[in-house]
Each structure stands twice: as structure tokens, then as C-alpha cells.
Amino acid sequence: MTVAGKRKSPWLDPNKEGRAKGRRGKRYCARCGNTVQQTRILKAYNLCEFCVQEMIRKKERNWVCLGCGRFAPTEVKAGMGYCRNCLCPACGRPDPVAIPKLGLCRACAETAGVFCLRCGKEAPAQVRKNQGFCDLCAQRRPTPDKL
């Protein structure tokens, strides 16, 4: 937070940049060449807004998470294509579908035996009794006889 109480923007301001001489006057996108006067530029990476949106749409491997599509280059490089929100905190494997729901990847959740595999509710006794599901999900789940 700044003194005024507002967060600093990660984007360069075209009203403040580009009019002076020197380093601030020559800010441009490293990928396409748009200047700060043409579009907003991300300060840390020197990428324009259009290039960032295109990277997110294409899910480029070194810039955007392959699981959730979040633009986080440093996390993606460290996580081999996935941000820290999509990596299991216990084993480090990516599982973007199960981690937001369970907090762990599906394999770790099955090993722990505490979380319902469908809804993610923490109910250890019910999960042990119903082979991985809580009572509500076990009632809704079709049995092999009814398939």
C-alpha cells in the first residue's frame, strides 16, 4: 500500500510515461513493440496488455499456468508449467481440478482418507464407511447395480 492507501498498479501509466527523454521515454513491449503511448505495459515484464491477453488465451507454457490460466511467470517456471495454486502442497504434483476443492491432489486425498472425493467435505468417518464419499454424495452416487 502506498501513502495514499491505493495499491500501486503493475501497469505503466501512459499519462506519466513516454513524454520524457531517457529510459522512461522508451518503454515498449518486448514482444510486439507497442509503446507505452499506444497501450498499457506491464512494468515487471515489459509486455503490453494485448500480448498478456494473447498469452493467457493460448496458455503459453513459460508465462501462464496450464491448469487455471493465471498469468504468473515466476511461479510457472518454478512449478514446471503450473502455478502454486494448482500444485499439491503435500506431494508437489499438479491437479488443478481437485486442489481448489480438496486442498490436496486426488491421490493425496485418497491416501489421507479424510475428504469426500466428490464435494471435498472433511468427514473422516463417513469417508471410511462409504469408500471415499460423504453420506450425501454416497446417496446421490449411483451404485453398480443401478447402472
Backbone bond lengths (Angstrom), bond angles and torsions (degrees), N, CA, C in turn:
res aa  C-N    CA-C-N  psi(-1)  N-CA   C-N-CA  omega(-1)  CA-C   N-CA-C  phi
1 M - - - 1.437 - - 1.523 109.21 -
2 T 1.291 115.80 141.76 1.454 120.54 176.64 1.519 109.80 -89.21
3 V 1.305 115.88 -178.50 1.462 121.03 -178.67 1.526 110.73 -63.31
4 A 1.314 117.79 -36.88 1.459 121.65 -177.64 1.527 112.09 -76.02
5 G 1.356 117.76 -10.18 1.457 120.14 178.83 1.519 113.42 95.24
6 K 1.315 118.85 -0.05 1.456 122.27 179.01 1.521 109.09 -100.03
7 R 1.316 115.67 146.44 1.462 119.92 176.63 1.515 109.00 -75.66
8 K 1.310 115.31 147.18 1.454 119.45 175.32 1.520 108.78 -73.51
9 S 1.292 116.15 139.12 1.447 121.54 -179.73 1.530 109.91 -80.68
10 P 1.340 117.34 142.88 1.456 119.10 176.39 1.533 112.39 -76.96
11 W 1.324 116.93 -6.30 1.452 122.14 -177.64 1.525 110.38 -98.20
12 L 1.327 116.63 146.00 1.455 121.50 173.28 1.514 109.09 -73.53
13 D 1.303 117.54 142.65 1.457 122.55 -179.31 1.521 109.30 -91.03
14 P 1.341 118.63 119.34 1.462 120.23 -178.92 1.525 112.88 -66.42
15 N 1.325 117.72 -20.31 1.459 119.44 178.43 1.522 111.58 -75.54
16 K 1.320 117.15 -28.81 1.456 120.89 -178.78 1.516 112.72 -97.28
17 E 1.316 117.24 -26.79 1.458 121.64 -175.29 1.527 110.80 -101.60
18 G 1.314 115.94 159.86 1.448 121.81 170.81 1.507 115.59 88.08
19 R 1.307 118.53 -12.31 1.460 119.90 -178.33 1.517 111.50 -96.40
20 A 1.317 115.99 -23.52 1.462 119.55 -179.62 1.523 110.06 -86.55
21 K 1.296 115.51 169.73 1.468 120.42 176.43 1.514 108.32 -93.30
22 G 1.297 116.98 163.00 1.455 121.54 176.80 1.518 112.15 94.97
23 R 1.335 115.74 -153.08 1.460 121.67 -173.99 1.523 112.17 -61.10
24 R 1.311 118.38 -41.76 1.461 120.91 -178.35 1.523 112.53 -71.20
25 G 1.286 118.55 -22.50 1.455 121.57 -179.32 1.512 113.17 -81.87
26 K 1.322 117.76 -12.71 1.457 120.63 -175.07 1.519 113.03 -116.51
27 R 1.323 118.32 29.49 1.466 120.23 -179.92 1.523 109.40 -77.18
28 Y 1.318 115.72 125.59 1.457 120.74 179.92 1.527 109.01 -147.03
29 C 1.324 115.93 164.24 1.455 122.44 -179.75 1.525 109.13 -70.53
30 A 1.309 116.72 132.48 1.456 121.40 -178.95 1.523 111.65 -73.45
31 R 1.315 117.40 -16.63 1.452 120.82 -175.34 1.529 112.93 -97.24
32 C 1.333 117.06 -47.44 1.465 119.79 -174.45 1.519 113.47 -114.30
33 G 1.334 118.09 -17.86 1.448 120.43 177.30 1.511 115.82 93.96
34 N 1.344 119.03 3.59 1.467 120.36 176.05 1.527 109.46 -61.45
35 T 1.327 115.96 139.43 1.461 119.32 179.29 1.519 109.89 -88.39
36 V 1.321 115.39 170.88 1.458 120.58 -179.40 1.526 110.63 -67.10
37 Q 1.306 118.69 -22.65 1.466 121.44 177.81 1.529 111.74 -77.54
38 Q 1.323 118.52 -22.64 1.458 121.84 -179.14 1.531 112.51 -86.80
39 T 1.316 117.19 -36.83 1.463 121.78 -177.88 1.523 109.90 -155.86
40 R 1.336 116.22 163.44 1.460 119.67 176.27 1.520 109.26 -68.94
41 I 1.327 116.01 145.15 1.458 121.41 -179.63 1.514 108.46 -123.30
42 L 1.327 116.20 134.76 1.451 122.67 178.01 1.521 108.76 -71.14
43 K 1.331 116.88 121.87 1.459 122.15 -172.88 1.523 112.91 -58.15
44 A 1.308 117.39 -50.61 1.456 121.39 -170.51 1.526 113.66 -69.63
45 Y 1.320 117.80 -28.45 1.461 120.50 -172.40 1.526 113.87 -118.84
46 N 1.321 118.39 -3.61 1.465 123.13 -177.32 1.530 111.45 53.31
47 L 1.324 115.88 48.21 1.463 122.12 176.49 1.516 108.88 -120.12
48 C 1.339 116.55 137.41 1.458 119.61 -179.57 1.526 109.86 -78.39
49 E 1.315 115.40 165.81 1.458 122.43 -177.10 1.527 111.67 -60.35
50 F 1.327 117.07 -37.62 1.462 121.08 -178.56 1.527 111.38 -68.56
51 C 1.333 117.15 -39.34 1.463 120.43 178.39 1.526 111.41 -67.53
52 V 1.328 117.34 -38.38 1.461 121.04 178.15 1.526 109.84 -64.55
53 Q 1.343 117.95 -44.03 1.462 121.20 178.33 1.524 111.40 -63.21
54 E 1.329 116.94 -38.27 1.464 120.88 178.34 1.528 110.96 -67.23
55 M 1.324 116.84 -39.87 1.471 120.67 177.79 1.520 110.88 -63.68
56 I 1.317 116.93 -41.03 1.460 120.74 178.90 1.524 110.00 -65.50
57 R 1.317 117.18 -41.00 1.474 120.83 -179.84 1.528 110.69 -65.38
58 K 1.339 117.65 -40.92 1.463 121.84 -178.16 1.526 113.00 -86.29
59 K 1.345 117.51 -10.18 1.460 123.58 -176.02 1.533 110.90 52.13
60 E 1.324 115.61 59.75 1.459 120.27 179.59 1.519 110.33 -65.91
61 R 1.293 116.15 134.14 1.452 123.82 -167.27 1.529 114.61 -58.40
62 N 1.305 120.21 -44.57 1.457 121.55 -174.56 1.523 113.45 -86.41
63 W 1.310 118.65 -3.54 1.456 121.33 -175.68 1.519 113.42 -119.83
64 V 1.318 117.51 -36.90 1.467 122.32 -170.79 1.529 109.43 -121.67
65 C 1.324 116.31 141.35 1.462 121.97 179.13 1.528 109.80 -64.22
66 L 1.320 116.18 132.86 1.461 120.74 -179.54 1.526 111.91 -73.00
67 G 1.323 117.93 -20.52 1.462 121.24 -178.64 1.507 113.38 -86.42
68 C 1.342 116.57 -59.30 1.465 119.99 -173.08 1.528 112.83 -102.42
69 G 1.327 119.35 -14.40 1.461 121.83 178.35 1.515 114.12 83.56
70 R 1.323 118.19 16.97 1.460 122.00 -179.40 1.519 110.20 -80.44
71 F 1.341 117.81 139.76 1.451 123.25 177.89 1.527 108.14 -82.11
72 A 1.327 117.59 102.34 1.462 123.19 -179.12 1.522 108.88 -150.11
73 P 1.345 118.16 77.70 1.467 121.22 -173.02 1.525 115.48 -58.20
74 T 1.317 118.81 -41.66 1.467 119.15 -177.61 1.523 111.62 -69.38
75 E 1.323 117.39 -40.25 1.464 120.73 178.23 1.520 111.17 -67.92
76 V 1.324 117.05 -38.04 1.462 121.74 -177.95 1.523 110.45 -67.41
77 K 1.316 117.30 -39.70 1.466 119.73 178.60 1.524 111.03 -67.04
78 A 1.317 117.15 -38.42 1.461 120.76 179.10 1.529 111.60 -72.26
79 G 1.326 117.44 -33.29 1.466 121.97 -176.30 1.507 114.50 -96.92
80 M 1.332 118.62 16.76 1.461 123.66 178.09 1.525 113.08 54.32
81 G 1.339 116.32 48.00 1.454 121.28 175.95 1.514 114.63 104.47
82 Y 1.329 117.79 -8.19 1.457 121.41 -178.07 1.520 109.85 -125.80
83 C 1.338 116.71 145.85 1.466 121.01 177.15 1.524 108.88 -79.88
84 R 1.325 116.84 171.98 1.470 119.22 -176.06 1.523 111.83 -70.09
85 N 1.336 118.99 -19.98 1.463 121.05 177.06 1.522 112.23 -72.18
86 C 1.325 117.84 -20.34 1.466 121.83 -178.37 1.531 112.53 -102.34
87 L 1.334 118.06 -2.34 1.461 121.62 178.60 1.524 109.74 -98.75
88 C 1.313 116.32 139.46 1.461 121.91 179.33 1.534 108.74 -68.65
89 P 1.330 117.70 128.85 1.464 119.12 179.41 1.525 113.49 -69.02
90 A 1.325 118.01 -20.31 1.461 120.46 -178.37 1.528 112.49 -84.88
91 C 1.342 116.94 -49.38 1.468 119.33 -174.20 1.520 113.69 -111.91
92 G 1.339 118.11 -17.57 1.462 120.82 178.24 1.513 114.85 87.85
93 R 1.326 118.21 3.50 1.466 120.63 178.01 1.524 110.70 -83.29
94 P 1.344 117.36 146.91 1.468 119.11 178.17 1.525 111.58 -78.57
95 D 1.319 116.07 137.40 1.461 123.17 173.81 1.530 107.55 -156.20
96 P 1.362 117.76 77.36 1.461 120.63 -173.81 1.520 114.73 -65.84
97 V 1.319 118.57 -15.53 1.467 120.53 -179.77 1.528 110.48 -84.20
98 A 1.322 117.87 -44.92 1.465 121.13 -172.81 1.525 113.39 -86.69
99 I 1.311 119.06 -29.89 1.468 120.80 -173.28 1.526 113.09 -64.09
100 P 1.339 121.15 -43.79 1.467 118.15 177.15 1.531 113.11 -62.12
101 K 1.317 117.04 -30.97 1.459 121.25 -176.88 1.530 111.69 -84.61
102 L 1.342 117.37 -45.87 1.457 121.61 -173.10 1.528 114.12 -100.52
103 G 1.327 116.93 -24.45 1.454 120.04 -174.41 1.515 112.33 88.42
104 L 1.326 117.20 -10.70 1.461 124.63 177.83 1.522 108.33 -136.90
105 C 1.336 116.66 165.75 1.468 118.53 174.32 1.531 108.20 -72.20
106 R 1.299 116.26 166.80 1.466 120.47 -175.90 1.530 111.28 -62.55
107 A 1.324 118.06 -38.53 1.467 121.17 -179.51 1.533 110.87 -64.68
108 C 1.332 117.31 -44.30 1.465 120.63 179.33 1.527 110.82 -68.53
109 A 1.319 117.96 -35.10 1.467 121.24 178.65 1.525 110.57 -66.74
110 E 1.343 117.09 -38.69 1.455 120.36 177.22 1.520 110.66 -67.92
111 T 1.334 116.14 -39.40 1.465 120.15 178.63 1.522 111.20 -65.33
112 A 1.336 116.25 -42.95 1.463 120.35 179.93 1.523 110.99 -66.77
113 G 1.319 117.19 -36.99 1.464 121.17 178.38 1.512 114.37 67.15
114 V 1.320 116.98 29.62 1.460 120.83 -176.51 1.524 111.32 -113.18
115 F 1.320 118.55 -28.80 1.465 123.28 -172.79 1.521 111.08 -104.68
116 C 1.327 115.83 142.69 1.466 121.54 173.20 1.520 108.02 -68.07
117 L 1.316 117.60 134.25 1.460 121.37 -175.76 1.522 112.88 -75.86
118 R 1.329 118.38 -16.21 1.454 120.90 179.44 1.524 111.99 -95.54
119 C 1.318 118.41 -53.12 1.472 120.50 -173.58 1.525 113.32 -102.41
120 G 1.328 119.06 -17.50 1.452 121.88 178.11 1.511 114.93 87.51
121 K 1.325 118.03 6.29 1.458 121.29 -178.93 1.528 109.60 -69.86
122 E 1.335 115.63 140.75 1.453 120.17 178.44 1.520 109.03 -86.24
123 A 1.315 116.42 108.42 1.457 122.21 -178.55 1.528 108.55 -151.23
124 P 1.339 118.24 81.21 1.466 121.02 -171.93 1.530 114.36 -59.78
125 A 1.326 118.09 -43.40 1.463 119.94 -177.54 1.527 111.09 -67.04
126 Q 1.333 116.19 -43.22 1.469 119.73 -179.96 1.522 110.73 -66.12
127 V 1.319 117.36 -38.22 1.467 121.47 -178.95 1.522 110.43 -66.38
128 R 1.328 117.15 -41.02 1.476 119.94 177.39 1.532 110.52 -64.76
129 K 1.316 116.21 -40.53 1.461 120.94 -177.04 1.534 111.57 -69.40
130 N 1.332 117.78 -37.85 1.471 122.11 -173.01 1.523 113.79 -106.16
131 Q 1.315 118.94 25.19 1.466 124.37 177.27 1.528 113.22 53.52
132 G 1.334 117.20 48.85 1.458 120.84 172.98 1.517 115.43 104.68
133 F 1.323 118.39 -1.51 1.460 121.10 -177.77 1.526 110.50 -124.15
134 C 1.344 116.82 150.54 1.468 120.55 174.31 1.531 108.43 -76.23
135 D 1.322 116.87 173.55 1.472 120.41 -176.67 1.526 112.39 -61.37
136 L 1.329 117.89 -42.71 1.471 120.43 -179.56 1.523 111.82 -63.61
137 C 1.327 117.00 -45.58 1.472 120.22 -179.25 1.531 111.17 -70.61
138 A 1.324 117.89 -30.91 1.463 120.89 177.58 1.529 110.62 -67.57
139 Q 1.337 117.49 -34.89 1.460 120.41 177.36 1.515 110.96 -69.46
140 R 1.322 116.98 -37.46 1.472 121.27 -178.61 1.517 112.26 -79.38
141 R 1.318 117.59 -22.94 1.460 121.79 -176.75 1.528 110.36 -73.22
142 P 1.325 117.57 130.37 1.467 118.84 177.88 1.532 109.65 -71.77
143 T 1.320 116.16 136.78 1.460 120.35 177.36 1.520 109.98 -80.50
144 P 1.317 118.84 160.77 1.480 120.28 179.81 1.536 112.62 -60.08
145 D 1.350 119.08 -26.48 1.458 120.88 178.87 1.525 111.79 -66.90
146 K 1.356 115.90 -35.42 1.471 120.60 -173.75 1.511 113.08 -87.85
147 L 1.313 119.93 -2.72 1.457 122.27 -179.27 1.464 113.21 -74.92
